[in-house]
Amino acid sequence: MSEKQIGGDHYEQMPIMPFQIIDAFGLDFYAGNALKYLLRAGRKPGTDVVEELKKARHYLDEMITRAEQEHTR
């Protein structure tokens, strides 16, 4: 792993970077973004926790829609 921090300082507070979890679990774009917003909610300066959670929910809703469509095929 690189020691170079890329991204906001709010990620330095985390014991594990979101991309490490995304890679370890092989998450797709939607799941990765949902996780990213969940993990940074309340940590990124100048952002509203509720807005970060709504962003996570947006990606989760898309995942649910895609799963429902796949299930009905």
N, C-alpha and C positions, 0 to 999 in steps of 0.2 A: 504494500500500500504506500502511496505517496504521502510525504509529510506536508506537501504544499496544500494550503487551504484554498479551495476555489468555491466561491459562493459567499454568502453572508456570514458575519461573525456569529450569528445565532446558531449556526451548525457546530461551532466549536464547543458549545455547551453540552453537546450530545456525546455520550460514550461511544456510540456507533453511528456512523453517517447513514442517512437514509439510503444512499446508493449501494452501500454494503449489504443492507438488508434486502433491497430490491434484487441485487445480483444473486445473493445467497439463496433466495427463494424463487428465482426465475420469474419475477412478477412482470406482467405486461405493462404497457403505458398507463392504462387506466388505474390499475391497482397500485402501481408505483407512485402515481401522482396523488392518489387518495392517501397513501401512507405518508408521503412527504408532507402534505398539508396537516395531517393529524399530528405528526411528530413536531412540526414547527409551530403549531398553534400555541400562542402564549409566550413564545420565545423570540419571535422576530420583532424587533423594535419598530414602533410606528404602525403596527398592524392590529386590527381588531380580532380578538380570539373568535368571535362569532363568525366573522367573515371567512377566516381560515377554515373553520369547521364547515361552513356552507360550501366552500370550494371542495373540500374532501367529499361532502355529500353529493356534489354534482358528479364527481367521478364514480362514486358508488352507485348512484342512480343509473348512470350509463352502463355500468357493469351489470346491474340487475336487468335492465332493458335487453341487453345483448344475450344474457343467460336465458331470459324468458323466450326470446325469439328462437334461440337455439333449441330450447326444450320443446317448442311447438312444431319443430320441423320433423 
